[in-house]
Amino acid sequence: MMKWFKRKKKNKVIDQEESAEQLSVNFDAPQDEDRSEEIICLEEPTNTEEDTPSEGTFLPVADFDTGPAESVEKEKGRYFNRLRDRLHKTRENFVTRVDRVVLGKKTIDFDLLDDLEEVLITSDLGVKTTQVLLQKVADKIKRKELRNPEKLRDNLRDEIRNILSVPAPPWNLKSHHPFVIMVIGVNGVGKTTTIGKLAHELKQTGLKVLLVAGDTFRAAAIEQLALWAERVNVPVVRQKSGSDPSAVAFDAIDAAVSRDVDVVLIDTAGRMHTKVNLMEELKKVQRVIQKKIPGAPHEILLVLDSTTGQNALSQVRMFKDQIGISGLILTKLDGTAKGGIIVAISEELQLPVRYIGIGEGLDDLRPFDPDEFTKALF
């Protein structure tokens, strides 16, 4: 079923023949001008299920099963085994090579530390993170707390777990209604797919979720998000391709308030080849959202493709400086040997990793647990 509602259109009408890039330069037009009538489409699933009561606080956990503890433990065990299996490429490129360096050695000497340094840097932990880890190792050697090379592996595991344990307070979804999450990232990282999976997880907890097709320029991006909305049975606000993304966000917030939605997930554009226009566009979307709901968006999640390695680190720096980021989602960890980048990002930028993607299934977007991840890796 589709619901149609009307909104006023700006006096200054953008020519439909203008290209997507031309449209992006008009984003700073005043939002409060008089508008003529324009039809906006709010799509909702045909098989809408009865909503269950919303939960006040959403803390990502590995399992939502409310059954017996034994069943929960079995599910956690199955997930851990799947996580360990999906991380095998990173483990081969990182942990297996560390084992070759340290196991069988009798003493920790300079040659061993040099070999270990090479392994860490080439495993996408980066120079800075590698230096931090080796300095901690050297300090323990000086204090005579670390002598056995076989204990060096366990020491590295513990230090990496500590680096990944960036403070990440739970999302209090009852603090704002609706709770607005803006999802950003460059094209090709799996942003739209991630939004669909996140919508599925939030809906499973009894929350009313609304998707917003704010990536109006990438070919078929709107249609892709609409398909995900249909698949996970949640409504989506969309306009025609080439529309002003800030206008889509403006109307989506109105729809969310009128429909008593709990969580709004906003998809955005990610054109790297025009990053100046992209950043201005994202800033404009932020301003429009804040105009409708002071303090929103309440979370800004950056989606990263783990297969890009050190390039992911530069993307985080760019978006953090220009837009601001509250959390990260790393996708495609199952298909890369460069998963060590997660350690470099956490150490250098101190941003919490909220979710990791380890496959194509709906349940393969999982809340990130530093302890569980480290155990699976090592």
C-alpha positions in Angstrom: 0.0 0.0 0.0 1.2 3.5 -0.7 0.2 6.7 1.1 0.5 10.0 -0.7 0.6 13.4 0.9 1.3 16.9 -0.3 3.9 19.4 0.5 4.6 22.9 -0.7 7.2 23.3 -3.4 9.9 26.0 -3.5 9.2 29.1 -5.6 12.5 28.5 -7.4 11.8 25.4 -9.4 14.9 23.3 -10.4 14.8 22.3 -14.0 14.2 18.5 -14.2 16.7 18.4 -17.0 19.6 19.5 -14.8 22.2 16.9 -14.0 22.7 15.5 -10.5 25.8 17.5 -10.0 24.0 20.8 -11.0 21.3 20.0 -8.5 23.8 19.7 -5.6 24.8 23.4 -5.9 21.3 24.5 -5.1 21.1 22.9 -1.6 21.4 26.1 0.3 18.1 27.6 -1.0 16.0 28.8 2.0 13.8 26.1 3.5 11.0 28.3 4.6 9.9 29.8 1.3 6.4 29.3 0.0 5.9 26.0 -1.9 3.4 25.0 -4.5 2.0 21.5 -4.3 4.2 18.5 -5.0 3.4 14.9 -4.6 5.7 12.9 -2.3 5.6 9.2 -2.0 5.6 7.4 1.3 5.8 3.7 0.6 4.9 1.1 3.2 4.9 -2.7 3.1 1.7 -4.4 2.1 1.9 -7.0 4.8 2.3 -4.7 7.8 2.5 -6.6 11.0 1.0 -5.3 14.3 3.6 -3.2 16.0 4.9 -4.4 19.4 5.8 -2.0 22.2 9.0 -0.1 21.8 12.0 -0.7 24.1 13.5 2.3 25.8 17.1 1.6 25.5 18.8 -0.2 22.6 22.1 -1.8 23.5 23.5 -3.9 20.6 23.8 -7.5 21.8 24.7 -10.7 20.1 21.3 -12.3 20.4 17.7 -11.2 20.9 16.3 -14.6 21.9 14.3 -14.4 25.1 14.1 -18.2 25.5 16.0 -20.4 28.0 19.5 -19.5 28.8 20.7 -22.7 27.2 19.2 -21.8 23.9 20.8 -18.3 24.1 24.2 -19.9 24.8 23.9 -22.2 21.8 23.0 -19.3 19.5 26.0 -17.4 20.8 28.2 -20.4 20.2 26.9 -20.7 16.6 27.5 -17.0 16.0 31.1 -17.2 17.4 31.9 -20.2 15.2 30.5 -18.3 12.2 32.5 -15.2 13.1 35.7 -17.2 13.5 35.1 -18.8 10.2 34.4 -15.5 8.4 37.6 -13.9 9.8 39.8 -16.7 8.4 41.4 -14.4 5.7 42.4 -11.8 8.3 43.6 -14.5 10.7 45.8 -16.0 8.0 47.3 -12.6 7.1 47.8 -11.5 10.6 47.6 -14.0 13.5 49.1 -16.9 11.6 52.1 -14.8 10.6 52.5 -13.6 14.2 52.6 -17.2 15.2 55.4 -18.0 12.7 57.5 -15.1 14.2 57.1 -15.8 17.9 56.4 -19.5 18.4 59.4 -21.7 18.9 61.7 -18.8 19.8 63.5 -19.0 23.1 64.0 -15.3 23.8 62.5 -11.9 22.8 65.3 -10.1 21.0 65.6 -7.3 18.5 65.3 -9.6 15.5 62.1 -11.0 16.8 60.7 -7.5 17.4 61.8 -6.3 13.9 60.0 -9.3 12.3 56.9 -8.6 14.4 56.9 -5.0 13.4 56.9 -6.0 9.7 54.0 -8.4 10.3 51.9 -5.8 12.1 52.4 -3.0 9.6 51.7 -5.2 6.5 48.6 -6.6 8.3 47.0 -3.1 7.9 47.5 -2.1 11.6 49.5 0.8 10.3 52.7 2.4 11.5 51.3 4.4 14.4 49.3 1.5 15.9 52.2 -0.8 15.4 54.5 1.6 17.3 52.0 1.8 20.1 51.8 -2.0 20.4 55.5 -2.6 20.3 56.2 0.2 22.8 53.9 -1.5 25.3 55.7 -4.8 24.7 59.1 -3.1 25.2 57.9 -1.5 28.5 56.8 -4.9 29.8 60.1 -6.5 28.8 62.0 -3.7 30.6 59.9 -4.3 33.8 60.6 -8.1 33.3 56.9 -8.7 33.1 57.3 -10.4 29.7 60.1 -12.8 28.9 58.6 -15.8 27.2 58.1 -15.4 23.4 55.1 -17.7 23.6 53.4 -15.3 26.0 54.0 -12.4 23.5 51.1 -13.6 21.4 48.7 -13.5 24.3 50.0 -10.1 25.2 49.3 -8.8 21.7 45.8 -10.2 21.9 45.1 -8.4 25.2 46.5 -5.1 24.0 44.5 -5.3 20.7 41.3 -6.0 22.7 42.0 -3.0 24.9 42.4 -0.8 21.8 39.2 -2.0 20.3 37.3 -1.4 23.6 36.5 2.3 22.8 33.8 3.6 25.2 30.5 3.2 23.4 27.4 4.1 25.5 24.2 2.4 24.5 21.7 4.1 22.4 18.9 5.5 24.5 16.1 5.5 21.9 13.6 6.9 24.3 15.6 10.0 24.8 14.3 11.4 21.5 11.2 10.6 19.5 11.9 9.9 16.8 15.5 8.9 17.2 17.3 10.0 14.0 20.3 8.0 12.6 22.1 9.5 9.6 24.2 6.9 7.7 27.1 8.1 5.6 29.9 6.6 3.5 31.3 6.6 0.0 29.7 4.7 -2.8 30.3 1.0 -2.9 30.9 0.3 0.8 27.5 -1.4 1.3 25.7 1.5 2.9 22.2 0.9 1.6 22.4 -2.9 2.3 23.7 -2.1 5.8 20.7 0.2 6.4 18.3 -2.5 5.4 19.9 -5.0 7.8 20.0 -2.5 10.6 16.3 -1.8 10.0 15.6 -5.5 10.3 17.4 -5.8 13.6 15.7 -2.7 15.1 12.3 -3.9 14.0 13.0 -7.3 15.6 13.2 -5.5 19.0 9.7 -4.1 18.5 10.6 -0.6 17.2 8.8 1.3 14.5 11.4 2.1 11.8 11.2 4.4 8.9 13.7 4.4 6.0 14.6 7.6 4.1 16.0 7.4 0.5 18.3 10.4 0.7 20.8 9.1 -1.9 18.9 10.6 -4.9 21.8 10.7 -7.4 23.3 7.3 -7.5 21.7 5.1 -10.2 19.0 2.8 -8.7 19.9 3.8 -5.1 16.3 4.7 -4.3 15.0 1.5 -5.8 17.5 -0.5 -3.9 16.5 1.0 -0.6 12.8 0.5 -1.5 13.5 -3.2 -2.1 15.1 -3.5 1.3 12.2 -1.8 2.9 9.8 -4.3 1.3 12.0 -7.2 2.3 12.2 -6.2 6.0 8.6 -4.9 6.1 9.1 -1.2 7.0 7.9 2.0 5.3 10.2 4.2 3.2 10.1 7.9 2.2 11.3 8.5 -1.3 11.1 11.0 -4.1 12.1 10.9 -7.8 15.7 10.5 -8.8 17.7 13.8 -8.8 15.6 15.4 -6.0 17.1 17.6 -3.4 18.3 15.2 -0.6 17.6 17.8 2.1 14.0 18.1 0.9 13.6 14.3 1.2 14.9 14.5 4.8 12.6 17.4 5.6 9.5 15.5 4.5 10.7 12.3 6.1 10.9 13.9 9.5 7.4 15.2 9.1 6.2 11.7 8.2 8.1 10.2 11.1 6.4 12.5 13.6 3.0 12.1 12.2 3.3 8.3 12.1 4.8 8.1 15.7 8.0 6.4 14.4 10.7 5.3 16.9 13.8 5.3 14.6 14.5 7.1 11.3 17.3 5.7 9.2 18.5 8.2 6.6 20.5 6.9 3.5 22.8 9.6 2.0 24.9 10.1 -1.1 28.6 9.1 -1.3 30.2 10.5 -4.4 33.9 10.7 -3.8 34.8 12.3 -7.1 32.9 15.4 -6.0 33.8 15.3 -2.3 33.5 19.1 -1.9 29.9 19.1 -3.1 29.2 15.9 -1.2 30.3 17.4 2.1 28.2 20.5 1.5 25.3 18.3 0.6 25.6 16.3 3.8 26.0 19.4 5.9 22.8 20.8 4.4 20.9 17.6 5.2 22.2 17.9 8.8 21.0 21.5 9.0 17.5 20.7 7.7 17.2 17.8 10.2 18.3 20.0 13.1 15.8 22.6 12.0 13.0 20.1 12.3 14.3 18.3 15.5 16.9 20.3 17.5 19.8 18.0 18.4 19.2 15.6 15.5 20.6 13.5 13.9 21.3 11.8 17.2 23.7 9.3 15.7 25.9 9.6 12.6 27.2 6.2 11.5 30.0 5.9 8.9 30.0 2.7 6.9 33.4 1.5 5.8 34.5 -1.3 3.4 37.1 -3.4 5.2 38.6 -4.6 1.9 40.0 -1.1 1.3 42.5 -1.4 4.1 44.4 1.9 4.9 42.1 3.8 2.5 39.3 3.3 5.1 41.4 5.2 7.6 41.6 8.2 5.3 37.9 8.1 4.8 37.3 8.2 8.5 39.5 11.2 8.9 37.8 13.1 6.1 34.2 12.5 7.3 35.1 13.1 10.9 36.6 16.5 10.2 33.8 17.6 7.9 30.6 16.0 9.2 31.3 14.4 12.6 30.9 10.8 13.4 29.5 9.0 16.4 30.2 5.4 15.4 31.4 3.1 12.7 30.1 0.1 10.8 32.7 -2.2 9.0 31.4 -4.3 6.2 32.7 -7.2 4.2 35.0 -8.6 6.9 34.3 -12.0 5.6 35.9 -11.3 2.2 39.2 -9.6 3.2 42.6 -10.2 4.7 42.7 -6.5 5.7 40.5 -6.7 8.8 43.4 -5.4 10.9 42.4 -1.9 9.8 39.7 -2.1 12.6 42.5 -1.9 15.1 44.2 1.1 13.4 41.0 3.1 13.3 40.1 2.4 16.9 43.6 3.3 18.1 44.1 6.4 16.1 40.6 8.0 16.0 39.0 6.6 19.1 35.7 6.0 17.5 33.5 3.1 18.6 32.7 0.3 16.1 29.0 -0.3 16.5 28.5 -3.1 13.9 30.5 -5.4 11.7 29.3 -7.2 8.5 30.4 -10.8 8.1 28.2 -12.0 5.2 25.2 -11.4 3.0 22.5 -12.7 5.2 20.0 -10.5 7.2 21.6 -11.7 10.5 25.2 -11.1 9.3 25.2 -7.5 10.4 26.3 -8.1 14.0 26.8 -5.7 17.0 30.5 -5.4 17.6 31.9 -7.0 20.8 35.7 -6.3 21.2 36.2 -9.4 23.4 34.4 -11.7 21.1 36.0 -10.3 18.0 39.5 -10.7 19.5 38.9 -14.3 20.6 37.6 -15.2 17.1 40.6 -13.5 15.5 43.2 -15.2 17.7 
